[in-house]
């Protein structure tokens, strides 16, 4: 931090901050007006059209070195989309190379985003709601990066180096060896236990007159189950108002509807001859991480009505699923149709190596390996495998737990030596 900059931020410097401060925004008027600060260095983010981007930056910062803080190599994937091979949606990297050439020709600095593909382990994937509709990111954060999620060199790595050689002296490429990959083969699941039978092991129920989002129970991620009795006979429309983000609706233990925020479908059907138990299992699919909808409560945020009458008197089960050790598994038996179920298996590994978990025939859920949450899977894709880094495996016995929300067509998974991101 320069003295001049420090002089504009005396309280920050007084607290020991000695890092260089800057802002990072899209090269558009509303971004540069709303995201920048006076006397703080400004940078821009883009994938193409460097000349236009830097021209817009110069309108707000006439002097100083131009810099692209996020030079996008690709774009992240949402569930239900095709895999983004490049930011422009094609499998060509030429437009990206031409833009990098344009950036360096101006004497500007560049920071690659992403350079190394990442992974949204656990429940840590984000989501977008700007513009609408709500779209949750997949587990992998690897999109057209020079170095892949698992450390392999992609074509962009050498191609970017060749462009940079035109402008700067760069050392010879490191002898980068791809991490070892192993296909451990098919693993048969051997034990199972249902979610509804395990509520006492996973949660402590809370009584509430009204429905409340999971944050009101000091819960950040995972699932939440809402349970109430509805009087009958009754036929009509159930409305989960302000659903965030995806819900399975059960009446007397039978799945009746799947509701979701992405499609805007918050409505289900009720058709009961007598009093019944209503269960609504809601999944936090990922918090909105950009735009004006950052305050993103999870669960059902506006109550539940049946034929426009609010339902009261709820038993609520927070399900962060941070610890599965209390689950009481039994030998595997066929799961009822569309019932959330945990499956478990143990397998042995002689030599740990990177691998990729495929779940063909499974529908949607979450996977834990030796207690570590690998992330979500979903048959709709585009992602078809979950990355498993070697350090998560142990020599000898390993334990795999799969939480399937619907139904698995078979009781096996497979470890492959190549990824499938769609």
C-alpha positions in Angstrom: 0.0 0.0 0.0 1.4 3.4 -1.0 1.6 6.3 1.4 -1.0 8.2 -0.6 -3.4 5.4 -0.5 -2.8 4.8 3.2 -3.5 8.5 3.8 -7.0 8.0 2.5 -7.7 5.0 4.8 -6.1 6.0 8.1 -8.4 3.8 10.2 -7.6 0.7 8.1 -3.8 1.3 8.2 -4.1 2.0 12.0 -5.4 -1.6 12.3 -2.4 -3.1 10.7 -3.6 -3.6 7.1 -0.5 -3.4 4.8 -1.9 -5.2 1.7 -2.6 -3.5 -1.5 -6.3 -2.6 -1.8 -8.2 -2.7 -5.1 -11.6 -3.2 -6.5 -12.7 -5.7 -9.2 -15.7 -5.1 -11.4 -17.3 -5.8 -14.8 -16.3 -3.2 -17.4 -19.8 -1.5 -17.4 -20.9 1.8 -16.1 -23.2 0.6 -13.3 -20.5 -1.8 -12.1 -17.7 0.7 -12.1 -19.9 3.4 -10.5 -21.3 1.0 -7.8 -18.3 -1.2 -7.1 -15.3 1.1 -7.0 -14.0 3.4 -4.3 -12.3 6.8 -4.6 -8.5 6.7 -4.6 -8.5 2.9 -4.6 -7.0 1.0 -7.6 -9.6 -0.3 -10.0 -9.5 -3.5 -12.1 -11.9 -5.1 -14.5 -13.1 -8.7 -15.2 -14.0 -10.1 -18.6 -13.4 -12.9 -21.1 -13.4 -11.1 -24.5 -13.3 -7.6 -26.0 -10.3 -6.4 -24.1 -10.0 -3.1 -25.9 -13.6 -2.1 -25.1 -13.1 -3.2 -21.4 -10.0 -1.2 -20.9 -11.5 1.8 -22.7 -14.4 1.8 -20.2 -11.9 1.4 -17.3 -10.1 4.5 -18.5 -13.2 6.5 -18.2 -13.1 5.9 -14.4 -9.3 5.6 -14.0 -7.5 7.7 -16.5 -4.0 6.9 -15.2 -2.3 3.8 -13.8 -1.6 0.4 -15.1 -4.6 -1.4 -16.7 -5.3 -4.9 -15.2 -7.9 -7.6 -15.8 -8.3 -9.1 -12.4 -10.5 -12.0 -13.6 -9.7 -13.2 -17.1 -12.3 -15.9 -17.5 -11.2 -19.1 -19.2 -14.7 -20.6 -19.1 -17.8 -20.4 -17.0 -19.3 -22.5 -14.2 -21.9 -25.1 -14.8 -25.4 -25.2 -13.4 -27.4 -28.4 -13.0 -29.3 -29.2 -16.2 -27.0 -27.3 -18.5 -24.4 -28.5 -20.9 -20.8 -28.4 -19.6 -19.1 -25.1 -20.4 -16.0 -26.0 -22.4 -15.3 -22.3 -22.9 -16.8 -19.0 -21.9 -18.5 -18.5 -25.2 -20.1 -21.9 -25.0 -18.0 -23.5 -27.8 -15.2 -26.1 -27.6 -12.8 -23.6 -29.2 -10.1 -21.8 -27.2 -9.1 -19.5 -30.0 -11.3 -16.6 -28.9 -9.7 -16.8 -25.5 -6.2 -16.8 -26.9 -6.9 -13.8 -29.1 -8.2 -11.9 -26.1 -5.1 -12.8 -24.1 -3.0 -11.6 -27.0 -4.9 -8.3 -27.0 -4.5 -7.8 -23.3 -0.8 -8.3 -23.3 -0.3 -6.1 -26.5 -1.6 -3.2 -24.5 0.9 -3.7 -21.7 -1.8 -4.7 -19.3 -1.5 -7.2 -16.4 -3.7 -10.3 -16.2 -4.8 -12.7 -13.6 -6.4 -16.0 -14.8 -9.7 -17.1 -13.3 -9.8 -20.0 -12.9 -6.2 -21.2 -13.6 -6.6 -24.4 -11.6 -10.0 -26.1 -11.6 -11.6 -26.4 -8.2 -14.2 -28.5 -6.4 -17.3 -27.4 -4.4 -16.8 -30.1 -1.8 -19.6 -30.5 0.8 -22.5 -28.2 0.4 -20.3 -25.3 -0.6 -21.5 -24.9 -4.2 -23.0 -21.5 -4.9 -26.0 -20.5 -7.1 -27.1 -17.6 -9.3 -30.4 -15.6 -9.4 -29.2 -12.7 -11.5 -30.8 -12.8 -13.9 -33.6 -15.2 -13.0 -34.3 -18.1 -12.6 -32.5 -19.6 -9.6 -29.7 -21.9 -10.8 -27.5 -24.0 -8.5 -23.9 -24.7 -9.4 -22.7 -28.3 -9.8 -20.1 -29.8 -7.5 -17.2 -29.3 -9.8 -15.8 -25.8 -10.3 -13.6 -27.0 -13.2 -14.4 -25.1 -16.4 -11.9 -24.9 -19.2 -9.0 -24.2 -16.9 -5.3 -24.5 -17.9 -4.9 -27.0 -15.0 -7.8 -29.4 -14.4 -9.7 -30.1 -11.1 -7.4 -33.1 -10.6 -4.1 -31.4 -11.6 -3.8 -32.4 -15.2 -2.5 -30.0 -17.8 -5.2 -29.0 -20.3 -4.6 -27.6 -23.8 -5.0 -24.0 -22.6 -1.9 -24.4 -20.4 0.6 -24.6 -23.3 -1.5 -22.4 -25.6 -1.5 -19.5 -23.0 2.3 -20.0 -22.6 2.8 -19.6 -26.3 0.9 -16.3 -26.3 2.8 -15.0 -23.3 6.2 -15.8 -24.9 5.5 -13.1 -27.5 5.7 -10.4 -24.8 7.8 -11.6 -21.9 10.6 -14.0 -21.2 9.2 -17.0 -19.3 11.2 -19.9 -17.9 10.8 -23.4 -19.5 7.7 -25.2 -18.5 8.0 -27.2 -15.3 8.0 -30.9 -15.6 4.4 -31.2 -14.4 3.4 -34.8 -14.0 -0.3 -35.5 -13.8 -1.2 -37.1 -10.4 -1.7 -40.8 -10.6 -5.3 -41.9 -11.3 -6.8 -45.3 -10.4 -10.0 -47.1 -11.4 -10.9 -49.0 -8.3 -13.9 -50.5 -10.0 -17.4 -51.3 -8.9 -18.4 -51.1 -5.2 -21.6 -52.8 -4.0 -23.5 -51.1 -1.3 -24.2 -53.5 1.5 -26.2 -51.6 4.2 -29.0 -49.1 4.3 -31.2 -47.1 6.6 -34.1 -44.7 5.9 -34.0 -41.0 6.7 -37.4 -41.0 8.4 -36.3 -43.9 10.6 -33.1 -42.0 11.5 -34.4 -38.6 12.5 -33.7 -39.1 16.2 -30.0 -39.9 15.3 -29.6 -37.0 13.0 -31.6 -34.2 14.6 -33.3 -32.7 17.6 -36.9 -31.7 16.7 -38.1 -28.1 17.3 -41.7 -27.2 17.9 -42.9 -24.0 16.1 -46.3 -22.5 15.5 -45.1 -21.2 12.1 -42.6 -22.5 9.6 -39.2 -20.9 9.9 -36.2 -21.0 7.6 -33.2 -23.1 8.6 -31.1 -20.0 9.7 -33.6 -19.5 12.6 -32.3 -22.8 14.0 -28.7 -21.8 13.7 -28.4 -24.1 10.6 -26.4 -23.0 7.5 -26.4 -25.9 5.0 -27.9 -29.3 4.3 -31.6 -30.2 4.6 -34.5 -29.4 6.8 -37.7 -31.4 7.4 -41.0 -29.8 8.2 -43.8 -32.0 9.7 -47.4 -31.2 10.6 -50.8 -32.9 10.8 -53.4 -31.7 8.3 -57.1 -32.3 8.9 -59.2 -34.3 6.6 -61.0 -35.1 4.6 -59.5 -32.5 2.3 -58.7 -32.1 -1.4 -56.9 -29.1 -2.9 -53.7 -27.3 -3.5 -50.7 -27.1 -1.2 -48.5 -24.1 -1.6 -44.9 -24.0 -0.2 -44.5 -20.2 -0.3 -41.0 -18.9 -0.8 -39.5 -22.3 -1.3 -35.7 -22.2 -1.1 -34.7 -24.5 -2.9 -36.1 -28.0 -3.6 -38.7 -30.0 -1.7 -40.0 -33.5 -1.5 -43.6 -33.6 -0.2 -44.8 -36.7 1.6 -48.3 -37.5 2.9 -48.4 -40.4 5.3 -44.9 -41.4 4.2 -45.7 -41.5 0.5 -44.0 -39.1 -1.9 -46.7 -37.0 -3.6 -44.8 -34.1 -5.2 -41.4 -32.6 -6.0 -41.3 -28.8 -5.8 -38.4 -26.6 -6.8 -37.4 -23.0 -6.9 -35.7 -23.2 -10.3 -38.9 -23.9 -12.2 -41.0 -21.8 -9.8 -43.2 -24.8 -9.0 -44.2 -24.3 -5.4 -47.5 -26.1 -5.7 -48.5 -29.7 -4.8 -51.7 -31.6 -4.4 -53.5 -32.8 -1.2 -56.2 -35.5 -1.4 -56.8 -37.2 1.9 -59.8 -39.0 3.3 -58.9 -38.4 7.0 -56.3 -36.6 9.1 -52.8 -37.1 7.7 -49.1 -36.4 8.4 -47.5 -34.0 6.1 -43.7 -34.1 5.7 -41.8 -31.6 3.5 -38.1 -32.3 3.1 -36.3 -29.2 1.8 -32.8 -29.2 0.3 -30.5 -26.1 0.5 -29.2 -26.3 -3.1 -26.7 -23.5 -2.7 -26.7 -19.9 -1.7 -27.0 -17.1 -4.2 -23.5 -15.7 -4.5 -23.9 -12.7 -6.8 -26.3 -9.8 -7.3 -29.1 -8.3 -5.2 -30.5 -11.6 -3.8 -27.5 -12.4 -1.6 -29.7 -12.6 1.5 -30.9 -16.1 0.7 -32.7 -17.8 3.5 -33.1 -21.5 3.1 -36.1 -23.8 3.7 -39.6 -22.5 3.3 -39.6 -18.8 3.9 -43.2 -17.8 3.6 -45.2 -20.6 5.2 -47.4 -23.4 3.8 -51.0 -23.1 2.8 -53.6 -25.7 1.8 -56.4 -24.2 -0.2 -55.0 -20.8 0.8 -55.3 -21.6 4.5 -52.0 -21.3 6.5 -51.0 -24.5 8.3 -49.8 -24.1 11.9 -48.2 -26.3 14.5 -45.0 -27.7 13.0 -42.4 -30.1 14.2 -39.1 -29.1 12.5 -36.0 -31.3 12.1 -32.8 -29.4 11.1 -30.6 -31.8 9.1 -27.1 -30.3 8.5 -25.8 -33.8 8.0 -22.4 -32.9 9.5 -22.1 -36.2 11.5 -23.5 -39.5 10.3 -21.8 -41.6 12.9 -25.1 -42.3 14.8 -26.9 -43.8 11.9 -28.0 -47.4 12.6 -27.4 -49.3 9.3 -28.9 -52.7 8.6 -28.1 -55.2 5.9 -29.2 -53.9 2.5 -32.8 -54.4 1.6 -34.8 -52.8 -1.3 -35.7 -49.3 -0.5 -39.4 -48.3 -0.8 -40.3 -46.3 -3.9 -38.9 -42.7 -3.7 -37.9 -42.7 0.0 -34.8 -40.8 1.1 -32.3 -43.5 2.2 -28.7 -43.7 3.3 -26.6 -46.5 1.8 -23.2 -47.7 3.1 -20.3 -49.9 2.0 -16.8 -50.6 3.0 -14.0 -51.2 0.4 -10.2 -51.7 0.5 -7.5 -49.7 -1.2 -3.9 -50.9 -1.5 -2.5 -47.6 -2.9 -4.4 -44.4 -2.6 -4.6 -42.4 -5.9 -6.9 -39.8 -7.4 -10.1 -41.3 -8.7 -13.6 -40.3 -9.9 -16.8 -41.7 -8.4 -19.7 -42.5 -10.9 -23.2 -43.3 -9.7 -25.0 -44.7 -12.8 -28.6 -45.5 -12.0 -28.8 -43.2 -9.0 -31.1 -40.2 -9.0 -30.0 -37.3 -6.7 -28.1 -37.0 -3.5 -24.9 -36.5 -1.5 -21.8 -38.7 -1.0 -19.5 -39.0 2.0 -16.1 -40.8 1.8 -14.6 -41.6 5.2 -16.8 -38.9 6.7 -15.8 -36.3 4.2 -18.6 -34.8 2.1 -17.6 -35.2 -1.6 -20.6 -33.1 -2.8 -23.8 -33.6 -4.7 -24.7 -35.8 -7.6 -27.8 -35.5 -9.9 -28.7 -37.6 -12.8 -29.7 -34.5 -14.8 -26.1 -33.6 -15.2 -24.0 -32.3 -16.8 -21.6 -33.6 -14.2 -21.5 -37.4 -14.0 -18.5 -38.1 -11.7 -17.3 -36.7 -8.4 -13.6 -36.0 -8.0 -11.9 -38.0 -5.1 -8.4 -36.7 -4.3 -6.0 -39.4 -3.1 -5.6 -38.0 0.4 -9.2 -38.7 1.2 -8.5 -42.4 0.7 -6.8 -44.6 3.3 -4.6 -47.6 2.8 -6.9 -50.5 3.8 -10.5 -50.1 4.8 -12.5 -47.1 3.5 -16.2 -46.3 4.1 -18.6 -44.8 1.6 -22.0 -43.4 2.4 -24.6 -42.3 -0.2 -27.7 -40.3 0.7 -30.2 -41.0 -2.1 -33.2 -38.7 -2.1 -35.3 -40.7 -4.6 -34.4 -44.2 -5.7 -31.3 -46.0 -6.9 -31.9 -48.4 -9.9 -29.0 -50.5 -8.6 -27.0 -50.7 -5.4 -23.5 -50.2 -6.8 -21.2 -47.3 -7.6 -18.0 -47.3 -9.6 -14.6 -45.6 -9.2 -13.1 -44.6 -12.5 -9.7 -43.2 -13.6 -11.2 -40.4 -15.8 -13.7 -37.7 -15.0 -17.0 -37.1 -16.8 -18.1 -33.5 -16.4 -20.6 -33.7 -19.3 
